[in-house]
Amino acid sequence: MTIEEFTKRCPVEIGDYFYRKRPNETIPDRLEVTAIKEVVGGYFITAKYIYHSIGPDFERTFSDIIFKDPAWVIEKRGTQV
């Protein structure tokens, strides 16, 4: 195990927001982190959509692997644009 693997932290915290940057999208479809679960080799992140008002899919679970893709943007608490 490398030191990077040993000290790996989840890239988001509860209360942070994240979204996938899409071309020509004026308002990002933000998700708010509600729970984080450490699993072997990474983290599962539960987040709820903050702009959805119709349908049952307000909450989703993601792997922290998505943040290796630069299209995913993280907004730390208190740093929203």
C-alpha positions in Angstrom: 0.0 0.0 0.0 1.4 3.4 -1.0 1.2 6.5 1.3 -1.4 8.0 -1.1 -3.7 5.0 -0.8 -3.3 5.0 3.0 -4.1 8.7 3.4 -6.8 8.9 0.7 -9.6 11.1 1.7 -13.1 11.6 0.3 -13.0 14.6 -2.1 -16.3 15.9 -0.7 -17.8 16.4 2.8 -21.4 16.4 4.0 -23.0 19.6 3.0 -20.8 20.1 -0.1 -22.4 20.4 -3.6 -21.3 18.7 -6.8 -22.5 18.5 -10.4 -21.5 17.4 -13.8 -20.5 20.3 -16.1 -22.3 20.1 -19.4 -21.9 22.3 -22.5 -24.7 24.9 -22.9 -26.1 24.3 -19.5 -26.9 27.6 -17.8 -28.0 26.2 -14.3 -26.0 23.2 -13.1 -28.0 20.3 -11.7 -26.5 20.4 -8.3 -26.5 17.6 -5.7 -25.9 18.1 -2.0 -23.9 15.5 -0.1 -26.0 13.9 2.6 -23.9 10.9 3.6 -20.5 9.3 3.0 -19.7 5.7 3.5 -16.1 4.4 3.4 -15.8 1.1 1.5 -12.8 -0.9 0.5 -10.8 1.2 -1.9 -12.9 4.3 -1.8 -16.1 6.0 -0.8 -19.8 5.8 -1.6 -21.4 9.3 -1.6 -25.1 9.8 -1.1 -26.5 13.0 -2.4 -29.8 14.6 -3.1 -30.7 16.8 -6.1 -31.6 20.2 -4.9 -33.5 21.4 -8.0 -35.6 18.4 -8.7 -39.2 18.7 -7.6 -40.9 16.0 -9.7 -40.4 12.3 -9.5 -39.0 9.8 -6.9 -35.3 10.1 -7.8 -34.3 12.9 -5.4 -31.4 10.9 -3.9 -28.6 9.0 -5.5 -25.4 7.2 -4.5 -22.2 7.7 -6.3 -18.6 6.4 -6.1 -15.8 8.8 -5.4 -14.3 7.6 -8.7 -16.5 10.0 -10.6 -14.3 12.9 -9.4 -11.4 11.6 -11.5 -13.4 12.9 -14.5 -12.8 16.7 -14.7 -16.4 17.2 -15.9 -17.5 16.8 -12.2 -17.3 20.0 -10.2 -17.2 20.2 -6.4 -18.4 23.3 -4.5 -17.2 23.2 -0.9 -19.7 24.5 1.7 -19.9 28.3 1.6 -18.3 28.6 -1.9 -21.3 28.4 -4.2 -21.3 30.8 -7.2 
